[in-house]
Amino acid sequence: MNRTLLLASAALTCLPLARTLAQSSDSAQLQRLAEDRRRGTPPVVADAPDFYPDESEEIGPQSILATKPRHRWINLDLGSELYYDSNIYYTEKDPVGRSVSVDHANFFITPPSLEPSWGVLSPRIGYQYQWYLYGVFDSDPTARELDFDNGDFYAQMSYNKGDWQAQLSFDWSQLYSHATGDYWNIDKFYEEWVPGWLVQRSIRLGERDSLALAYLGSYHFTWTEETAIAGVLFQSTRNNRWENMLVASWSHNFTDSLSFTPYYRLLLSSYTEIERFDQLNTFGASLVWRFAPFGYVRGFVNYDLQNSSDTSVFDYHKLTTGGGVNVTFSF
């Protein structure tokens, strides 16, 4: 398969998942905020000092409102994952499995949330850069040709009301390949502009269990190099498409810091410049341990099944399993 087409195939698979994880994290934070508001969390108070000896005994203990914590605008999120991919070339037969490393740095700004009577509005704007390295622990130079980077400018406005969450977003992503033998020589091979939307319902199933049902939609305006193979010209906008994703997940909290989440994702991609319709089914589970307020460790396993109406695109199945660590610093 042409290297540019193969890189684009890898990118089309990785980008929706990356955005889904980010949006799911935002929704979880919004849900916790809504629960605090619904319970009417009392303000923080501190004991007031006596003005004269035995004052507290005469009129009872007094208290004062503590200073409200300062809002933190600036955030830096750093993470690294290592996993095994059983089918890095997305082939229907004779799959090749290799190790994959994904590192990211995500800088974002979070202005204070707005809390009118009809919900909570939370804006966010940022830039994330990701490094995908293939065959990290394998002596396979061919796999290293799949290495690529992803730079993503994004803006989001999230809304929360009770158990419901919604989000409008816009992403501008640019993907870069690495020249063989010269890692620092990069070349842009794919670009997309993506307006998106999300609706999610979270359902409590007890003190430690919850169910989340989500719909994510988007349209991808894309660009990639025109490529001719066997006399067939592949247009630069051939990857323009609608994407609709349904996600169902169940979460069980063993403790306040350890949770287990099995999930199912259905991604439907309808291409508008060519006759192509893809269906990707993902079954997976993750185990997350939050070792500190600013960080967590995650282990996961996914099994993907894709079918395409385009006979030039492989139907494939693949298993990915691994783990990673993530930390977030706020200023």
N, C-alpha and C positions, 0 to 999 in steps of 0.2 A: 504494500500500500504506500502511496505517496506520503512523504514525511509530513508535509503541511496538513494533509487531510487527517493523518493519524493524530497529530498534535491537537487539531481542532476537535476530533472525536473525544480525546481525553479531557479537553477543556469543557466541552458541552456536558460531560458527565460530572465533573468536579464542581463547577460553578453553582448549579442549583443547590447541591448539598451544602456548600459553604454558606450560601445565603439563608438556607433553611435553619441551620444551626444558630446563626446570628439572630434571626428573627425569633426563634424559640427562646433564646436566652433573654431577649428583651421582654417577651410575653411573660416569662416567669417572674421577672423583676416587677412588672406592672401588676401581676396578680398579687404578689406579696404586699405591694403598696395599697391596693384596693382592699385587701383583707384588714390591714391596719385601720383604714378609714372606716370600714364597715363596723369594726369592733369598737370604734371610738377610742382609740389608744390615748390614754391621758397624757398631758404634757409632763415633761421631766421636771421634778421639783427637788429642791435641796433644803436641808434644815437651816433655819435662820438663827444666827447667834443671839444670845440674850443681851438686852440693853443694860440690864442691871442684875445683880445676884438674885437667884430664885425666881426670875420672871416666868420661866416655863412651868414652875410648880404652881404659881398663882393664877395664870391665865391659860395654861396649857401650851403644848409645843406649837411653834409657829413655823411656817415654811414659806419659801419664795420660789418663783419660777426660775429655773436654770436657763442659762443662755442657749438659744437655739443653735444647733450645730451649723457650722458654715457650709454652704453648698459648694461642692467641688465641681468645677467646670471642666477641668482638663483631665483626660484619662489616657493611659497607655496600657494596652493589652498585649502580652507576649505569650506565645505558645509554641509547642513543638510536639509532633506526632510521628510515630514510627509504626508502620503496619505492613502486613503481607497482602499482596494483591495477586490472586490466582490467575488473572487473565489481563495482563497489561496491554495487550494488543487488541482486545475486544473482538476476538475471533470466535467463530462458531464451532470450529474443530481444532484439536491440538493446541489448547491454551498454554501460554507461557506465564509462569508465576515468578514474581520478583518482589524484593523488599522496596518500600517507598517511604521517603521522609518528607514531611510537610512542616515547614516553619512559617510563622507569621508574626508580623508587628502591626498593631492596629492602634492608630492615634485618633481620638475622637473628642468632640466637645459636646457637653450636655448642659444646655441652659436649664434654669429651674423649671420644674413642671408647673403647668397651669391647672388649678383645681376648681373649676366652676361647679355648680350644683349638679350638672348633668354628666360629670365624669372627670377624668384626668388626662391631660394632653402633655406628652413628653417628646420634645424635639431632640434630634441628634444629627450631627454632621461629622464626617471623618474620612480618613484614608487608611486603607489596609493594603499591605504588601505580603505576598505569599511566595515561598520557594518550594517547588515540587522537584524532588530528586529521585530518580528511579535506579534500581539495582545498587542501592547503597552498600550492601554487604555481599554483592554477587559480582563475580569476575565476568561481566557481560557488557562490553563497550556499546553493543547495539542498544541495550536498554537505556543507557545514559543519553542517547540521542533524543529520548522523550522528555528530558528535563525542560521545565518551563517555569516562568515567573508570572504572577498575576498582580497587577496594580489596580486598585478599585477605589474611586471616589464615590461616596454615597451620602445621601440625606434621607432622613426618616422622620415621620411624625406618627407617634403611637397614641392610641386612644384606649382607655380602660374604663369600664363601667361594670362593677360587680364581677361576675364570672365571665364577662365578655371582653375580648381584646380585639382591636383592629389596628391596621397600620397602612400608611401610604409611604412609598419609598421611590427613590430614583438612584440607579447605579450607572456609573461609567467605568467600564472595565477595559484594560489593555493587557494582552498576553504577549510574552516575549519568549522566544526560543534561544538556545545557546549554540553557538557555532561549535562543531566537532573539534575537540582538542583545545578550545579556548573558551573557558567558562565565562569570562568577563566580556566576551563579544556577543551581545544580545541583539535580537532583531524582532521587531513587532510583527506578529503573524495573524493576530485576531483582535478585533475591537467590537464592543457592543454598548448600546445605550438602552437601559432597561427601566421603564416605569413599572412598578409593581404594587400589589395590594394583598392584604392578609386579613382574614377573619378567624378568630379562635374562640372556642368555648371550653372553659375549664370546669370540671365537675368533681366536687369533693365526694369521696367514697368512705369517709371515716377520718380518724385522726392522722393516719399515716399513708393513706392511699388517695390517688386522684387520677382522673381520666381527662385527656385533652383531645379535642377534635378540631382540626384546622383545615382551612382552604387557603391556598396561595395561588395567585394569578399574576401573570406578567406578559409583556410583549417585548421581544428582543429585536431591536434594529441593529444589524450586524454588518461588519466588513471583514473580509479576508482576501488574500491574494487570489486573483484569477488563475486557475490551473487547468491545463489541458492534458487529458489522459486518454490515449487510444482515440484521438480525434474528437473527444467530447470536451467542451469547454465548461468548466465549473465557474459560474458567475461569482463576483465578489460579495453579493448580498444573498447568496444561496441559503444561508442559515437563518434568515429572518423567520420568526416563528412566534406563535402563541404557546405559552406553557401554563398548564393548570395542574396543581398538585393537591392531593388530599393526604392528610397525615392523621393517624390515630395512634395514641400512645397511652400507656398506663404506667404510673410511677408509684413505687413503694419506698417509703423512707424507713430504713432499718433503725437509724438514729437521726439526729438533727444534721449530721455531717455525711451520712452514707445513704445513697439511694440507688435503686435498680429500676431501669426503664426499658421494657420491650416496646417496639413500635413497628408500624407498617406505613409505607409511603407508596403512593401511586402517582407517577408523573406522566402526563399526557402532553406530547409535543406535536403541534400541527404547523407544518411549514407552509409559508405563503408564497414563496417564489418557485418552489418545485412541488411535485406531487409526492409528499412524504408525510407519514404519520407514525410516531413512535410511542410505544407504551413500555414504561419501565416500572417494574414492581420490586420493592425493596423490603425485606424482612430483616429486622435487626434488634439488637439489645445493647444497652450500655450500663456500666457500673461506675458511679461517680463518688469519689471521696473528697470532700471539701476539708483540706487540712488546715485552712486558715480563712479568715474573712476575705482575703484577697487572692486566694488560689485554690485550685483543685486538680486532682489526678483522675483521668478517665480511661477506662478500658472498654472496647466495643467489638462487635462482630456484625457484619452485614452480608446478606446474600441477595444479589441482584439478578433479575431476569428481564431482558429486553427483547422486544419484538418490533420490527419495522416493516412498513408497507413497501419500502424502497428495496428492490432486490439487490442493489449495489451496496447496501449496508448490511453488515453481519447481524444476525440475531445471536445473542450471546448470554451466558450466565457466568457469574464470578462471585468469589468469596473474598471478603476483606476482613482482616482481624488484626487488632493491635491496640495501642494505647498512647497516651500523651499527658502532658502537664501544661497548665495554663495559669498565669498570674496577671492581675490587674492592679495598677497603681493609679490613684486619683489624687489630684492636687487642687 
